[in-house]
Amino acid sequence: MPTLRQLQYLVAVDDERHFGRAAERVHVAQPTLSAQLSTLEHRLKTRLFDRSRKGVSPTPAGQEIIARARKIISEVDGLIDFAKQIDTPLSGRLRLGVPPTIGPYILPHIVPSLHQQFPQLKLFINEGAPSDIQLQLSEGKLDVALSPLPIVTTKLNYAEIFEEQLFVVMARDHNLANKKEISGADLKGEKILTMQTGHHLHNQVKDLCNQYDAELLYDYAGTSLDALRHMVGMGAGISFFPNLYILSEIKGRNDLIVKKLSKDNPTRNIALIWRNDSRLDTQYHELADLFRKKSQEVLDS
């Protein structure tokens, strides 16, 4: 029967696509790792990897087995974490996924309270686009994630944390800057900047451009909200920014103007999400309560 250690070696090689780096990652000598994988292939009666000068790649059968191995490892890790929670709620490792359009602007307000309430919790943060984070979560590579709704798979549970408004931001010398208020009709024909494809914010702004007949500048997409802010400040176009980012990075600046649409100001809903087969459902709802409380304090400030 395959051992848990062999499955861990298998996943490490798949992640690294190199036997030497995989051996370093799991803290064994390369011959030991190679021998264990050879034993695993013998027990499963199938070749798991193709080896060539270009590197290591899983065979079709290997891909299926690796996916199952990841789930098994995740289940074992979850069992260990669950056992720790029995005596000390929310202790041990917590792998949190966050989009770069959310994490840097809310986590500084949450982490101190999180550490105070759960001192035995070790938080590991991974940034990525919401679709990537949700995929990693469903594959067991993450435990929980902050993500805009909707979620893209039925394998995940969620608890809504907060609703966040999106505001129009423009350079101070933009032709709309002196208007007391702006409407969707004012955006007709305007050049709109947003994040790169793959970000939830990109899709949302794209929908707004279609709704208001504005021009989305695909060739000048921002790699981050900061990059987007700089382009807006230089007059390349206007954009929609989340309220948390505005409070953190734009409020009080003299070079940018923030406007709210007079009607139907757009919003996005942020949730804490986790796998629906998690044994820590109750604890994650408790975590969501803390996130909800601290987030609302920031948004109300």
Sequence and secondary structure as in RCSB ss.txt:
>XXXX:A:sequence
MPTLRQLQYLVAVDDERHFGRAAERVHVAQPTLSAQLSTLEHRLKTRLFDRSRKGVSPTPAGQEIIARARKIISE
VDGLIDFAKQIDTPLSGRLRLGVPPTIGPYILPHIVPSLHQQFPQLKLFINEGAPSDIQLQLSEGKLDVALSPLP
IVTTKLNYAEIFEEQLFVVMARDHNLANKKEISGADLKGEKILTMQTGHHLHNQVKDLCNQYDAELLYDYAGTSL
DALRHMVGMGAGISFFPNLYILSEIKGRNDLIVKKLSKDNPTRNIALIWRNDSRLDTQYHELADLFRKKSQEVLD
S
>XXXX:A:secstr
   HHHHHHHHHHHHHSSHHHHHHHTTS HHHHHHHHHHHHHHHTS  EEEETTEEEE HHHHHHHHHHHHHHHH
HHHHHHHHHHHHSSS EEEEEEE TTTHHHHHHHHHHHHHHH TTEEEEEEE  HHHHHHHHHTTS SEEEEES 
 S TTEEEEEEEEEEEEEEEETTSTTTT S B GGGGTT EEE B TTSHHHHHHHHHHHHHT EE GGG BSSH
HHHHHHHHTTS EEEEEHHHIIIIITT SSEEEE BSSS  EEEEEEEEETT TTHHHHHHHHHHHHHHHHHHHH
 
